[in-house]
Amino acid sequence: MQTASRRRTVYLMLGLVMLLWSGNSIVARAIHEDVPPFTLAFLRWGGASLIAVPVAWRRIMGDMATIRRHWAVILMLGMVGVGSFNGFMYSGLQYTTAANSLLVQAAIPALVLLLDYALFRTRPRLAQVIGCIVAAAGVWIIIFHADPAAMTSLEFNRGDALVLCAVMLWALYTVLLRLRPPIDGLSFLAITIVIGALCMGPLAALELQTRDVHFTAGALAGIAYVTILPSIVAYFMFNKAVAEIGAGDAGQVINLQPLFGAVLASLILGEPFHGYHVVGMVLILAGIAIPFLSVQKPALPSGDA
């Protein structure tokens, strides 16, 4: 059974993960005219591979026997959670608005609970269901500015369909992390990052036949950011958190992204921060707190992270 202090630490870690991933979405949207989506994904994971593999090399060698036995599971997790997810997300951000993207991503906590039950018969706790509904209400308030009439002007396009595919893949990845073999967390991270880069390589090559890349100072800074913080740092912490508190509770925290997105937009882009942001923030935090404060469950069995 986890201690309360350890559980608090995991939730704080997840909060930092969501902050870094919120920055990832903002950066991807900001440089989408300079760097096309699959190329950005390839540069992200290719660059992350150059950092992660040397750092984790000795641990990979120590885990090699287990890696060989479980190569199919590792390949699947790398393709679903690193390669495919990011390809769909970056492609969707080429065509849709930030509001639409955040609205679609708000479905992740519910999808995690549904898939966890469908695949592993893990029944969601009542606190998780209530928290999911409360946090989703907070997301709705932020996206629609607490104005129900704003929903009538909402339009969906192919970008939203691509983001929905990404969201479904991410929910699936979160649930399937319970199958992660008992290898060191850095070993698992480095290998799945390499898989992601290999998945994006051919797609980036095809994309570059019709699209140009403009390596402006802003584009290079954006590539550096997505390579290090949302990739190596955030993925490592997310994998560790899911192993400790389970997919359902970890998935609830994803709704912090629209909140952090609004804060970052205010700080970086100078967009105003309104009262409805505060109301949405309170509901999102309440939705995350409800399962956190409920009866704690034992941590899922996993390898050392």
C-alpha positions in Angstrom: 0.0 0.0 0.0 1.4 3.4 -0.9 1.9 6.0 1.7 0.0 9.3 1.5 3.2 11.3 1.1 4.4 9.0 -1.8 1.0 9.4 -3.5 1.2 13.2 -3.2 4.6 13.1 -4.8 3.3 11.0 -7.7 0.5 13.5 -8.3 2.9 16.5 -8.2 5.1 14.6 -10.7 2.1 14.1 -13.0 1.3 17.8 -12.7 4.7 18.7 -14.0 4.3 16.2 -16.8 1.1 17.9 -17.9 2.8 21.3 -17.7 5.5 20.1 -20.0 3.0 18.4 -22.4 0.9 21.6 -22.5 4.0 23.4 -23.7 4.5 20.7 -26.3 1.1 21.4 -27.8 1.7 25.2 -27.8 5.2 24.8 -29.4 3.9 22.4 -32.1 1.1 24.8 -33.0 3.5 27.7 -33.0 6.0 26.2 -35.4 3.6 24.2 -37.6 4.3 26.5 -40.7 8.0 26.0 -40.4 8.2 22.3 -39.5 5.6 19.8 -40.9 4.1 17.3 -38.4 5.8 14.0 -39.2 9.1 15.8 -39.6 8.7 17.4 -36.2 7.9 14.1 -34.7 10.9 12.5 -36.3 13.2 15.3 -35.2 11.8 15.1 -31.7 12.3 11.4 -31.2 15.4 11.2 -33.3 17.0 13.9 -31.1 15.7 12.3 -28.0 17.2 9.0 -29.1 20.7 10.6 -29.4 20.4 11.6 -25.7 18.5 8.7 -24.1 20.3 5.8 -25.7 23.9 6.7 -24.5 22.6 7.6 -21.1 20.7 4.3 -20.7 23.1 2.0 -22.7 24.5 0.1 -19.7 21.1 -0.5 -18.3 19.8 -1.7 -21.7 22.7 -4.2 -21.8 21.8 -5.4 -18.3 18.2 -5.8 -19.3 18.9 -7.4 -22.7 17.7 -10.9 -21.8 14.3 -9.6 -20.6 14.1 -7.2 -23.5 14.5 -10.1 -25.9 11.8 -12.2 -24.2 9.3 -9.3 -24.2 10.3 -7.5 -27.5 6.7 -7.7 -28.9 5.2 -5.9 -26.0 7.9 -3.2 -26.0 7.5 -2.8 -29.8 3.7 -2.4 -29.4 4.0 0.2 -26.6 6.6 2.2 -28.5 4.5 2.2 -31.7 1.3 3.1 -29.9 2.4 5.6 -27.3 5.4 7.2 -28.9 5.3 6.8 -32.7 1.6 6.7 -33.7 0.2 9.0 -31.0 2.6 11.9 -31.8 2.2 11.5 -35.5 -1.6 11.8 -35.3 -1.4 14.7 -32.7 1.0 16.8 -34.7 -0.9 16.2 -37.9 -4.2 17.2 -36.2 -2.6 20.4 -34.9 -2.0 21.5 -38.5 -5.7 21.8 -39.1 -7.6 22.4 -35.9 -7.7 25.0 -33.2 -6.2 24.8 -29.8 -9.7 24.8 -28.3 -10.9 21.9 -30.4 -7.8 20.0 -29.6 -8.2 20.5 -25.8 -11.9 19.5 -26.0 -11.1 16.2 -27.7 -8.2 15.5 -25.3 -10.7 16.0 -22.4 -12.0 12.6 -23.4 -8.8 10.8 -22.3 -9.7 10.1 -18.6 -13.0 8.6 -19.5 -11.4 6.5 -22.4 -8.7 5.2 -20.0 -11.4 4.0 -17.5 -13.4 2.4 -20.3 -10.4 0.7 -21.9 -9.1 -0.5 -18.6 -12.4 -2.2 -17.9 -12.8 -3.5 -21.5 -9.3 -5.0 -21.6 -8.5 -5.9 -18.0 -11.9 -5.8 -16.3 -10.7 -3.1 -13.9 -13.8 -1.6 -12.6 -13.5 2.2 -12.1 -14.1 3.5 -8.6 -17.1 5.8 -8.1 -14.6 8.5 -7.1 -12.9 8.2 -10.4 -16.1 8.5 -12.4 -17.3 11.5 -10.4 -13.8 13.1 -10.7 -13.9 12.5 -14.4 -17.2 14.3 -14.8 -16.3 17.2 -12.5 -12.9 17.8 -14.3 -14.6 17.6 -17.7 -17.0 20.3 -16.6 -14.0 22.5 -15.8 -12.5 21.8 -19.2 -15.8 22.8 -20.8 -15.9 26.1 -18.9 -12.4 27.0 -20.0 -12.9 26.1 -23.6 -16.3 27.7 -24.1 -15.6 30.6 -21.8 -18.6 29.5 -19.6 -20.9 30.5 -22.4 -23.3 27.7 -23.6 -24.0 29.7 -26.7 -20.4 29.2 -27.8 -21.1 25.5 -28.4 -23.3 26.4 -31.4 -20.3 27.9 -33.2 -18.1 24.8 -32.7 -17.0 23.2 -35.9 -15.0 20.0 -36.4 -12.7 19.2 -39.2 -10.2 16.5 -40.3 -7.7 17.9 -37.7 -10.1 17.0 -34.9 -10.5 13.5 -36.3 -6.7 13.1 -36.3 -6.5 14.4 -32.7 -9.3 11.9 -31.7 -7.2 9.1 -33.2 -4.2 10.4 -31.1 -6.4 10.6 -28.0 -7.6 7.0 -28.4 -4.0 5.8 -28.9 -2.8 7.6 -25.8 -5.6 6.1 -23.7 -4.7 2.7 -25.0 -1.0 3.3 -24.2 -1.8 4.4 -20.7 -3.8 1.2 -20.1 -1.3 -1.1 -21.7 1.5 0.2 -19.6 0.6 -2.5 -17.1 2.1 -5.0 -19.6 5.4 -3.2 -19.5 8.1 -5.9 -18.8 10.2 -5.7 -15.6 13.1 -3.7 -17.0 14.7 -0.5 -15.8 12.7 2.7 -16.6 15.5 4.3 -18.5 15.9 1.2 -20.6 12.2 1.1 -21.5 12.2 4.8 -22.2 15.2 4.7 -24.5 14.0 1.7 -26.5 10.5 3.1 -27.0 11.9 6.5 -28.1 14.0 4.7 -30.7 10.9 2.9 -31.9 9.0 6.2 -32.2 11.8 7.7 -34.3 11.9 4.6 -36.6 8.1 4.9 -37.0 8.3 8.5 -38.0 11.3 8.3 -40.3 9.5 6.9 -43.4 6.6 9.3 -42.9 8.9 12.3 -42.5 10.7 11.3 -45.7 7.5 11.1 -47.7 6.3 14.4 -46.2 9.5 16.2 -47.2 8.8 15.5 -50.8 6.0 18.0 -50.7 6.8 20.2 -47.7 9.8 22.3 -46.8 11.4 22.8 -43.4 12.4 26.3 -42.3 15.0 26.1 -39.5 14.4 29.5 -38.1 15.6 30.4 -34.6 12.1 29.8 -33.2 11.8 26.5 -35.0 15.1 25.3 -33.6 14.2 26.4 -30.1 10.9 24.6 -30.4 12.5 21.4 -31.6 15.0 21.5 -28.7 12.2 21.9 -26.3 10.0 19.1 -27.6 13.1 16.8 -27.8 14.2 17.1 -24.2 11.4 18.1 -21.8 8.1 16.6 -23.1 9.9 13.6 -24.5 12.6 12.3 -22.2 11.7 14.0 -18.9 7.9 13.8 -19.1 7.6 10.3 -20.6 9.9 8.9 -18.0 7.8 10.5 -15.2 4.5 9.5 -16.7 5.5 5.8 -17.1 6.7 5.8 -13.5 3.5 7.4 -12.3 1.2 4.9 -14.1 3.2 2.0 -12.6 2.7 3.4 -9.1 -0.9 4.6 -9.0 -2.5 2.9 -12.0 -3.9 4.0 -15.4 -7.2 5.3 -14.1 -5.9 7.7 -11.5 -3.0 8.8 -13.7 -5.4 9.4 -16.6 -7.5 11.8 -14.5 -4.6 14.3 -14.4 -4.6 14.8 -18.1 -7.3 17.5 -17.7 -4.7 19.8 -16.2 -3.5 20.4 -19.8 -6.2 22.9 -20.8 -5.6 24.7 -17.5 -1.9 24.9 -18.0 -2.5 25.8 -21.7 -4.6 28.8 -20.6 -1.9 29.9 -18.1 0.9 29.5 -20.6 -1.0 31.4 -23.3 -1.5 34.2 -20.8 2.2 34.3 -19.7 3.8 33.7 -23.1 1.3 35.1 -25.6 -0.2 37.8 -23.5 -3.8 36.4 -23.7 -6.1 37.6 -20.9 -6.8 35.4 -17.9 -10.5 35.6 -17.0 -12.8 34.6 -14.2 -14.0 31.6 -16.1 -10.5 30.3 -16.1 -10.5 30.4 -12.3 -13.8 28.5 -12.1 -12.6 25.9 -14.6 -9.3 25.6 -12.6 -11.2 24.9 -9.4 -13.4 22.2 -11.0 -10.4 20.5 -12.7 -8.5 20.4 -9.5 -11.5 19.2 -7.6 -12.0 16.4 -10.2 -8.4 15.3 -9.7 -8.6 15.6 -5.9 -11.7 13.4 -5.6 -10.0 10.1 -6.7 -6.8 11.2 -4.9 -8.6 11.6 -1.6 -10.6 8.4 -2.0 -9.6 5.0 -0.7 -6.1 4.3 -2.0 -5.4 1.2 -4.0 -2.2 -0.9 -4.0 0.3 0.1 -6.7 0.3 -2.0 -9.9 3.1 -4.5 -10.2 5.8 -3.3 -12.5 9.5 -3.1 -13.2 11.8 -0.7 -11.4 11.4 2.8 -12.9 
